Amino acid sequence: MEFNEHKPIYLQISDTICDKILSSEWLEEERIPSVRELGVTLGVNPNTIMRTYEHLQNLEIISNKRGVGYFVNIGAKNTIIALQREQFIRDELPKIKRRMNLLGLKPSEIF
């Protein structure tokens, strides 16, 4: 995985995990790689993976079953979709609208 220097690595890993859940590569109620396993796979410090997992737990996308591992929560897909829609509307859509106005594009010309 190549990392972008403009965004924290733990958030980039979080985005990758969310993509895996959305694409059904990682299923709800399924165990995901341990902190160490994912750290080795991605070539990053386990502390970075731990921070990623804590972030995803706070968003209620994954949960930790002590002694067993981390699991994708039921409803994680819906949670991710809601969060990403909100982020798109807040962060990306205004940029798109502004660019469309500059170029004189109407939505009907695109869709």
C-alpha positions in Angstrom: 0.0 0.0 0.0 1.3 3.4 -0.9 0.6 6.2 1.5 -0.3 9.8 0.8 1.8 12.3 2.8 -1.1 14.7 3.0 -3.4 12.4 5.2 -2.5 10.6 8.4 -1.6 6.9 7.7 -4.0 5.6 10.2 -6.9 7.3 8.3 -5.7 5.9 5.0 -5.6 2.4 6.5 -9.1 3.1 7.9 -10.3 4.1 4.4 -8.9 0.8 3.0 -10.6 -1.3 5.6 -13.9 0.5 4.9 -13.4 -0.2 1.2 -12.9 -3.9 2.0 -16.1 -4.0 4.1 -18.1 -2.1 1.4 -16.8 -4.5 -1.3 -17.7 -7.5 0.9 -14.1 -8.6 1.0 -14.5 -8.4 4.8 -18.0 -9.5 5.9 -20.0 -8.4 8.8 -19.4 -10.5 11.9 -16.2 -11.8 10.4 -12.8 -11.7 12.2 -10.3 -9.3 10.6 -6.5 -9.5 10.8 -4.9 -8.8 14.2 -3.0 -5.6 14.8 0.3 -7.5 14.2 -0.9 -9.3 11.2 -2.1 -6.2 9.4 1.0 -4.3 10.5 3.2 -6.9 8.9 1.0 -7.0 5.7 1.1 -3.3 5.3 4.6 -2.7 6.5 3.6 -0.3 9.2 4.1 -0.1 13.0 1.5 -2.0 15.0 0.8 1.2 17.0 -0.5 2.8 13.7 -2.8 -0.2 13.2 -3.9 0.1 16.8 -4.8 3.7 16.2 -6.7 2.7 13.1 -8.6 0.0 15.0 -9.4 2.5 17.8 -10.7 5.0 15.3 -12.9 2.3 13.6 -14.2 1.2 17.0 -15.2 4.8 17.9 -17.1 4.9 14.6 -18.8 1.5 15.6 -17.5 -0.2 12.4 -15.5 -2.9 14.2 -15.3 -4.2 17.7 -12.9 -6.1 19.8 -13.7 -9.4 21.5 -11.0 -9.8 24.1 -8.8 -12.8 23.5 -10.5 -13.6 20.2 -9.7 -10.6 18.0 -11.4 -7.8 16.0 -14.6 -8.3 14.1 -16.7 -6.3 11.6 -19.8 -5.1 13.3 -23.3 -5.9 12.1 -24.5 -2.9 10.1 -20.9 -1.7 9.4 -21.7 -1.3 5.7 -24.6 1.0 6.4 -22.5 3.0 8.9 -19.7 3.4 6.4 -22.1 4.5 3.6 -23.8 7.1 5.9 -20.4 8.5 7.0 -19.0 8.6 3.5 -22.2 10.2 2.1 -22.0 12.9 4.8 -18.4 13.5 4.1 -19.0 13.7 0.3 -21.8 16.3 0.8 -19.8 18.3 3.2 -16.3 18.2 1.6 -16.4 17.1 -2.1 -19.8 18.3 -3.5 -19.1 22.0 -2.9 -15.9 21.7 -4.8 -17.7 19.9 -7.7 -20.4 22.5 -7.8 -17.9 25.4 -7.8 -15.9 23.8 -10.6 -19.1 23.1 -12.6 -20.1 26.8 -12.2 -16.6 27.9 -13.4 -16.9 25.7 -16.5 -20.5 26.6 -17.2 -21.6 23.0 -16.8 -25.2 22.0 -15.9 -26.1 18.8 -14.1 -28.2 17.7 -17.1 -25.0 17.9 -19.2 -23.3 15.4 -17.0 -26.0 12.9 -16.1 
